[in-house]
Amino acid sequence: MPPWNAAKAKVQLRLATQRLKTLQEKKEAQAKVSRRDIATLLERNKVETARIRTEALISDDIHLELLEVLELYCELLTARFGMLDQNTREPDPSVAEATCGVIFAAQRTELKELHILRDLLMHKYGRDFSAAVMDNVDNRVSDRITKKVAVITPSPELVDAYLVEIAKGYSLPWRPANENAEEGVPEAAATALSDEKSSATTDPEEAQAKSESHSATEDKPVPPAEEAPVDAFEALKKRFDALKKR
C-alpha cells in the first residue's frame, strides 16, 4: 500500500468523482437499451428470457446506486478534507462513514482511481482498522453500502414489478400470472409514473380534438390541456428507484 500523501489523495478524490459520474452515465445508457430489449422480448411472448434479462437489469441498477453513493462519499471527503487529513488513528466522525464506505466497496468497482484512494486510506489508518472495516466489525460500514454489495437473487415479485413497469413504458398489454406483482409499490410513485407516462404519450393536438368533441356533446367548452413532454425512460427510472426501496 502506498504511504499517505495528502496531495495525492486530493487528486485521486477529484479523479474518482469524475470517473464515477462518467461510469454512471454509461451504465444508465446501457440500462435504457436493456429495457428496450426486454420490452421486445415481452412483445414476442418470450417471457422467461425477459425475466432472466430483468434479473440482470436489477443487479445493474443496484450497482448503479452503489456508484452514486460512492460519488457522494468522494464529494464529502473532498469538502471535508481537512478533517480527513488529521493525524489520528481513526477517522473523524464527520468523515467516518465515507472513509469506511470507500475502503469496503472500492474493490467492487472497476475504477483504478478508487482503488488507489482505498489503498491510501488503508495505509493512513493502519492494518487493524482496515481489517475491522472489511469485516464490518461493529457495523462500521453503512447499510447504504452493505445492502448494495450483497449478492442476492431478485425476488420473483420484484422481477414481475420491473416487467410491469417496462411493459407500461412501451404500452404493451402484458400482465404477469401473479396479478399482485405491484404489491408493495408506493402509491405516490405509482401515481407519479401514471401522470408522467400520460404526459409523455399524449399528443397535444389529439388532446385538443378530444376537448372540442367533448365541448360539442356537453355544450360546455373545455380548454385543451397543455401537456409538457416527459422522457418515458426518466419516468421508468423513478419508478424503479421506488421499487428497489421496498
N, C-alpha and C positions, 0 to 999 in steps of 0.2 A: 504494500500500500504506500502511495506517495505521502510524504510528510505534509502537515497542514500548512497551506500557503494562502493567506487571505486574498491576495490579488488574484491568484489563480481560481480560487473558489468563486469570487465575484464574476469572473469571466465565464466560468462553467455554468453558473446560475443563469446568466443572461443568454448564453447559447442554448441551454436546456429549455428555457422558456420559449425561445423562438422555434426550436425543433419540435417541441410538444404541440405548439399551435399548428405547425405545418402538417405534422402527422395526423392530428385530429381532422383537419380539412380533407386530407387524403382518405381517411377511413370513412368520413361522412359521405364522400362521393361514392366510395365503394358500396356503402350501405344502400344508397339510392338505387344503384344498379342491381343489388341483391333483391331489394323489394320488388323492382320491376320484373326480375326473373321469376320470383315466387308467384307474382300475380299471373304471369304467363302460364306457369305450371297449374295453378288453380283453374284457369280458364280451360286448360286442356284436360282437366279432371285427373291430374297426376298428383293426388293429394299426399301420398306417402313420401314422394320425393320432395314436395313442397315443405312437408313437416321437417324433414332432415335439414333442408336448406335454412329453415326458420330457426332451428336449434343453433346452427352456426351463426345466424344473424344476431340472435340474442346474446351469444357469447361475445361477439364483436361489439355489440352495444355496451355490454358491461365493461369490456376492456377500454372502450372509448371513455366511459365515465371515470375509469382509473386514471387515464391520461389527463382528464380535466382536473381531477383532484391534485395530481402531481404538479400540473401547471400552477394551480393555486398555491401549493406549498412553495414552489420555487419563487413565485412573486412575493410571498410573505417573507421568505428568508432574505430576499433582496432588500425589501423595505426595512427589515429589522436586522440588517447585517451587523450592526454594532453590538447587538445582544448575542448574535451567533459567534462573533469574534472574541468574546470574553474568554479569559484563561480559567476555565472551570472544568471540573471532571465530568459534569453532566450539563446538558443544555439548559438554558434559562427556560422557565415555564412558558414564556411568551413564544418560544420557537421550538419547544419540545415536541409537539405533535408533528410539525412539519419535518423536523430532523429525523424523528423515528420513522415517519412515513416514507421518506426518501430512502433511508437505509434499508427498510424492509421490502419496498416494492420496486426499487430501481431495476433490479435484475429481471423483473417481469416484463421489461420493455426492451426494445432493440436500439435504444438511444445511447451511444457511447458517451455523450456529454453527461448524461445522468449517471452512468456507471462511474465515470471519473469523479463526479461530485460525491457519490456514495463512498468511494474509497477515501476521499479527503476527510469526510465526516467521520468515518470509522477510525481513521488514524488519529484525528483530533480527540475523540472521546475514549479511545482505547478498546482493547480486545474484549474486556469483560462487559462493558456497556453495549458494545455491538452485538455480542453473543446474546445478551439479555433481550435486545430488540428483535433479533432474528427469531428467538424462541418466544417472543411476545410475553415475556415474564411480566406479571402484574398488569397485563393489558396495556402495555406501553404504546402499542400501535392502535390507532383509531379504528373503529368498526367501518368507517368510510373506506378504509383500505382493505382490511381483512376480508370483508364480505365480497369485495370485487376481485380478489385473487384466488378465492376458494374455487376449486374445480367441482362444479355441481351440474348435473344434467337438468336442464329446464323442465319444469313440470308440464304434463300434457295440457293442463288448464292454461298455463302461460303461453304455450305454443299456439293453442287454439285462439287465445285472445289476440296474439300478434297476427295470426292469419285472418281473423275477422277484420281487424283494422286495415290490413293490406287490401283485402277484398273491397272494403268500403272506399278506400282511397282510389281504387281503379274501377269503381262502380260495377263490381262483379256480384251476381246474386248467389254468393256462396255462404253456407252456414255449416258449422261442424255438427257431427252426430250428437254431441253433447250441447244442448242449447243453452247451458249455463256457462258457456265459455267466458262471458264477460263479467261473471260474478266477481265482485271484489274491486271492480274498476271504479275509481272515484266518480261520483255523479257529476261533479263540476267539470272534470276532464272530459267526460262523455258529451256533456252539453257544449263545451268549448269546441271539441272536434266537429260536432254536428254543424255548429254555426260556421266554422271556418271552411268545412267541406262545401257547405251550401254556397257560400260567397265565392269559393274558388271555381265552382262549376256552373253558376248561374250566369247566363248571358244577359247583360243589361237591356238589350233590345227586346229579348224574349220576355223579360220581366215587365217591360213597358206595355208590350202587346197584351199580356195577361191582365195587366191592370186596366187597360182600356176596355177589354172584353168584360171584365167584372163590372166596370162602370156602366156599360151598356145594359147589363142584365139587372143590376141592382139600382140603377139610377142615382148612384152616389159616387161622384168622381173620386178616385184614389190616385194620388201622385205616384209615379213609378219609383220604386226603391233604387237608390244608387248603391250598388254593391262594389266594394273595394276588392280587387283580386287578391287572393291569398294563395301562396305556394302550398299545394296539397302535400308535398313532401314535408314541409315545415309543420303542417298540422299533424301528420303522422308521427313525426319525431316527438312532438309534445305529448301525444297520446302514449307513445312507447315509454317515455320518461315516467309517466304516471303509472303505467303497467308494472314497471320494474320496482316501484316503491311499495307494491302490495305487501 
